[in-house]
């Protein structure tokens, strides 16, 4: 048969299918066509339509523009991998994780270009701490930059309030923060917390932190601060934070220790710890006072040698059973969208689009909305004066 001109090269369609480890029959079912159509697309005898190309991009978890390349792309995530399962390092990335990193790199690049075009200075605190520093000194540097101090813990009513307070401080310092539990807006492609809990994209102009929103609320705050430490070290990477198992990786160990002291300062823990109370009662008191999960408290009690490792394991397992099915709630679409896109990025993108300096279509894609009405609702949610 004679090959015909098509908007997407046949080898790109084959690459997208194999990327998902699907047979022709499985792929045809997902693409809602006959298997013969898949064979014809891959042989170049029948063209794929634009509508089908958009579905292909959504299904294969790659940007639509990537499918229009003439050659199969060599995807380089350019991120160190700090994940571990039982202390055995892993380096593979699922299509979901890969797609999420690519999406975040796209957002990061847009913000970096924007800041460079506006002659903004590089952020001075990237690389301002190092692995040789004392833990308390590293915590002090981060507190000074973010303007988050020990007194702020008591000024927030609960976990949600404290979480929002910390995220606002991160964004105010110039770091983009994104939290999502699925790939983009695709609710059928959930992110796996067994694969990763978060990652940091270090950069002098547009550092970015991504948190797996599929994780339990109890774990998210520690992951946030853990990734902040990565940014201050100037060492980005993919993490699967484990306070229970520990890690042999020097960078991850340092990030965990700094996060523990930041969220549960030794001074406060020591003051509130009561030898006369049972461990479970101490956990309740400390978790409520510090606005953190019992896991963070247990991690600190173990490191400060206020409980034995056996007691730590017993309490950890009990708490794990208590929250086994707890995940972050969906909540209001616009209230959660502000975390899925980064407040700082959304403000800049919306402002640039309203000033007609970038196309609305580009703005909609960057902030994850479909139309002007949704973008204006998002602007209202993030407190933009319109």
C-alpha positions in Angstrom: 0.0 0.0 0.0 1.1 3.6 -0.6 1.9 5.6 2.4 0.1 8.9 2.7 0.9 12.2 4.4 -0.3 12.2 8.0 -0.1 14.8 10.7 1.8 12.4 13.0 4.6 10.1 11.8 3.6 6.4 12.0 6.6 5.5 14.2 5.4 8.1 16.8 2.1 6.2 17.1 3.9 2.9 17.6 6.1 4.6 20.2 3.1 5.9 22.1 1.4 2.5 22.1 4.5 0.6 23.2 5.2 3.3 25.9 2.0 2.1 27.5 2.8 -1.6 27.1 -0.4 -2.1 25.2 -1.1 -4.6 22.4 -2.8 -3.4 19.2 -6.1 -4.7 20.4 -5.8 -3.0 23.9 -4.7 0.2 22.3 -7.6 0.2 19.8 -10.1 -0.2 22.6 -8.6 2.8 24.4 -8.5 4.8 21.2 -12.1 3.8 20.4 -11.3 2.4 17.0 -11.0 -0.9 15.2 -7.6 -2.7 15.6 -7.2 -2.5 11.8 -7.2 1.3 12.2 -4.2 1.1 14.6 -2.3 -1.1 12.1 -3.1 1.4 9.3 -1.9 4.3 11.4 1.3 2.6 12.3 1.9 1.5 8.7 1.2 5.0 7.5 -1.6 4.0 5.1 -4.4 5.9 6.9 -4.0 9.3 8.5 -4.9 10.0 12.2 -7.2 12.9 12.7 -6.5 15.9 15.0 -9.2 14.8 17.4 -7.7 11.3 17.5 -4.2 12.8 18.0 -5.5 14.8 21.0 -6.9 11.5 22.5 -3.6 9.8 21.7 -1.6 12.5 23.6 -4.0 12.3 26.6 -3.8 8.5 26.6 0.0 8.2 26.2 0.6 11.1 28.8 2.8 13.3 26.6 2.3 16.9 25.4 0.4 17.0 22.1 3.3 18.9 20.5 5.7 16.1 21.2 3.7 13.8 18.9 4.3 16.1 15.9 8.1 15.5 16.1 9.7 13.8 13.1 11.8 11.5 15.3 11.0 9.6 18.4 11.8 11.8 21.4 14.5 10.9 23.9 12.9 11.9 27.1 15.5 13.1 29.7 13.9 13.9 33.0 17.3 15.2 34.3 16.4 14.5 37.9 18.3 12.5 40.5 16.3 9.6 41.9 16.3 9.5 45.7 13.4 7.0 46.0 14.0 3.7 47.8 12.0 0.6 48.6 13.6 -1.2 51.5 16.7 0.9 50.9 17.2 -0.5 47.4 17.5 2.4 45.0 15.1 2.4 42.0 15.5 4.5 38.8 12.5 3.7 36.7 9.6 6.1 36.1 6.1 5.2 35.3 4.4 7.0 32.4 2.4 8.9 35.1 5.4 10.1 36.9 7.2 10.9 33.7 4.3 12.9 32.4 4.0 14.8 35.7 7.7 15.7 35.7 7.4 16.9 32.0 4.4 19.0 32.8 6.1 20.6 35.8 9.3 21.3 33.8 7.1 23.1 31.2 5.5 25.3 33.9 8.9 25.9 35.5 10.4 26.9 32.1 7.6 29.4 31.5 8.1 31.1 34.9 11.9 31.1 34.5 11.6 32.7 31.0 9.1 35.3 32.5 11.5 36.2 35.3 14.5 36.5 33.0 12.6 38.6 30.5 11.6 41.0 33.4 15.3 41.2 34.5 14.6 39.6 37.9 17.6 38.5 40.0 18.3 34.9 40.7 17.0 33.7 44.1 19.9 34.1 46.5 19.1 31.2 48.8 19.4 28.4 46.3 22.4 26.4 47.5 22.5 28.4 50.7 22.7 25.3 52.9 24.9 22.3 52.6 25.3 18.8 54.0 28.1 19.8 56.3 26.0 22.3 58.2 24.5 21.6 61.6 20.8 20.7 61.4 19.8 23.7 63.6 21.8 26.1 61.4 20.2 24.8 58.2 16.7 25.1 59.8 17.6 28.7 60.9 18.5 29.6 57.3 15.2 28.3 55.9 13.2 30.0 58.6 14.8 33.4 57.9 14.1 33.1 54.2 10.5 31.8 54.5 9.7 33.9 57.6 8.3 30.9 59.4 9.3 30.8 63.1 8.4 28.6 66.0 5.8 31.0 67.3 3.9 30.7 64.0 2.9 27.1 65.0 0.7 28.3 67.8 -0.7 31.1 65.7 -2.4 28.6 63.4 -5.6 26.9 64.6 -5.1 23.4 62.9 -3.2 21.4 60.4 -5.1 22.9 57.4 -4.3 26.4 58.5 -0.7 25.7 59.1 -0.3 23.8 55.8 -1.7 26.8 53.9 0.5 29.2 55.9 3.6 27.2 54.9 2.6 27.0 51.3 2.0 30.8 51.1 5.4 31.4 52.6 7.0 29.1 50.0 5.3 30.8 47.2 6.1 34.3 48.6 9.8 33.3 48.6 9.6 32.6 44.8 9.2 28.8 44.9 6.3 27.3 42.8 4.2 24.8 44.7 2.0 22.2 43.0 0.0 19.4 44.6 -1.9 16.9 42.5 -3.0 13.3 42.9 -3.5 12.6 39.2 -1.8 13.3 35.9 -2.9 16.8 35.0 -6.8 16.7 35.0 -6.9 13.0 34.1 -8.7 11.4 37.0 -8.2 8.0 35.4 -4.5 8.2 35.8 -3.8 8.5 39.5 -0.3 9.0 40.9 1.1 6.1 42.9 2.4 7.0 46.4 4.3 3.7 46.4 6.3 5.2 43.5 6.9 8.7 44.8 5.6 11.2 47.3 7.1 14.3 45.8 9.9 15.9 43.8 11.9 19.1 43.7 13.1 21.0 40.5 15.9 23.1 41.7 16.6 26.3 39.7 18.1 29.7 40.5 15.0 31.5 39.0 12.0 29.2 39.2 12.4 26.4 41.7 9.4 24.1 41.9 8.0 21.6 44.4 5.5 18.9 43.5 3.6 16.9 46.1 1.7 13.7 45.4 -1.8 14.7 46.4 -2.9 11.0 46.5 -0.9 10.7 49.7 -2.6 11.0 53.1 -2.8 14.5 54.6 -0.7 13.3 57.5 2.2 12.7 55.3 2.0 15.8 53.0 3.4 18.4 55.3 6.6 16.5 56.0 7.0 15.9 52.3 6.6 19.6 51.6 9.4 20.7 54.0 11.5 17.8 52.8 11.4 19.1 49.3 12.0 22.7 50.5 15.3 21.4 52.0 16.2 20.0 48.6 15.6 23.4 47.0 17.8 25.2 49.6 20.5 22.6 49.0 20.2 23.3 45.2 19.7 19.5 44.7 16.5 18.6 43.0 15.2 15.0 42.7 12.4 12.5 43.1 11.7 11.4 46.6 9.8 8.7 48.4 10.2 10.1 51.9 10.2 7.4 54.6 10.5 8.4 58.2 9.9 4.9 59.4 12.5 3.0 57.4 15.2 5.7 57.2 17.6 5.9 54.3 21.3 5.3 53.6 21.3 8.3 51.2 23.2 11.2 52.8 21.0 13.8 51.1 17.7 12.2 52.0 18.9 11.7 55.6 19.8 15.3 55.9 16.5 16.5 54.4 14.6 14.3 56.8 16.5 15.6 59.8 16.1 19.2 58.9 12.4 18.7 58.2 12.0 17.0 61.6 13.6 19.9 63.5 11.7 22.5 61.4 8.2 20.9 62.0 8.9 19.6 65.5 11.6 21.7 67.2 13.5 19.8 69.9 12.8 22.7 72.4 9.0 22.4 72.0 9.0 18.6 72.0 11.1 18.5 75.2 8.9 21.0 76.9 5.6 19.2 76.1 6.8 15.7 76.6 5.5 14.2 79.9 7.2 11.2 81.3 4.2 10.5 83.5 1.9 10.0 80.4 1.6 7.1 78.1 3.2 7.4 74.7 -0.2 7.6 72.9 -1.3 10.5 75.1 1.9 12.3 74.5 1.4 11.8 70.7 -2.0 13.4 70.8 -0.8 16.4 72.8 2.3 17.0 70.6 0.5 16.4 67.3 -2.2 18.9 68.2 0.3 21.5 69.5 2.7 21.2 66.6 0.0 21.0 63.9 1.7 17.9 62.5 0.9 14.2 62.1 1.6 11.7 64.8 4.1 10.2 62.3 6.2 13.3 62.5 6.0 13.3 66.3 7.0 9.7 66.4 10.0 10.3 64.1 11.2 13.1 66.4 10.6 11.1 69.6 12.7 8.3 68.2 15.5 10.6 67.1 15.5 12.5 70.4 15.6 9.1 72.2 12.4 9.8 74.2 11.0 6.5 73.1 12.7 3.2 72.2 12.8 1.9 68.7 10.5 -0.9 69.7 7.9 1.6 71.0 8.4 3.6 67.8 7.6 0.6 65.6 4.6 -0.4 67.7 3.1 3.1 67.6 3.9 3.6 64.0 2.1 0.4 63.0 -0.9 1.3 65.1 -1.2 4.8 63.5 -0.7 3.3 60.0 -3.7 1.1 60.6 -5.7 4.1 61.8 -5.2 6.1 58.7 -4.7 3.4 56.1 -7.6 4.6 54.0 -7.2 8.3 54.5 -6.3 10.3 51.5 -6.5 14.0 50.6 -10.1 15.0 49.9 -11.1 16.4 46.6 -12.9 19.5 47.9 -14.1 22.4 45.9 -12.7 22.5 42.3 -11.3 26.0 42.4 -10.0 25.7 46.0 -8.0 22.7 45.0 -7.0 24.0 41.6 -4.9 26.8 43.2 -2.6 24.1 44.5 -2.6 22.1 41.3 -1.2 25.1 39.3 0.9 27.2 41.8 -0.5 30.5 43.0 2.5 32.5 41.7 2.4 30.9 38.3 -1.4 31.5 38.0 -1.1 35.1 39.0 1.6 35.8 36.3 -0.1 33.8 33.6 -3.5 35.4 34.2 -2.0 38.9 34.3 -0.1 38.3 31.1 -3.1 36.9 29.2 -5.4 39.8 30.3 -2.7 42.2 29.1 -2.7 40.3 25.7 1.0 39.4 26.1 0.3 35.7 25.8 -2.6 33.9 24.0 -5.6 32.9 26.1 -5.2 29.3 24.8 -1.7 29.1 26.2 -2.9 30.6 29.5 -5.7 28.1 29.8 -3.3 25.2 29.3 -0.8 26.5 31.8 -3.3 27.0 34.6 -5.5 24.0 33.8 -8.8 25.6 32.9 -11.0 25.4 29.8 -12.3 28.9 29.3 -12.3 32.5 30.4 -15.0 32.0 33.0 -13.0 29.3 34.8 -9.9 31.4 34.7 -11.7 34.3 36.3 -13.0 32.0 39.0 -9.4 30.8 39.6 -8.2 34.4 39.8 -10.8 35.2 42.4 -9.8 32.1 44.4 -6.2 33.1 44.6 -7.1 36.7 45.6 -6.2 38.6 42.4 -7.6 42.1 42.2 -9.6 42.2 39.0 
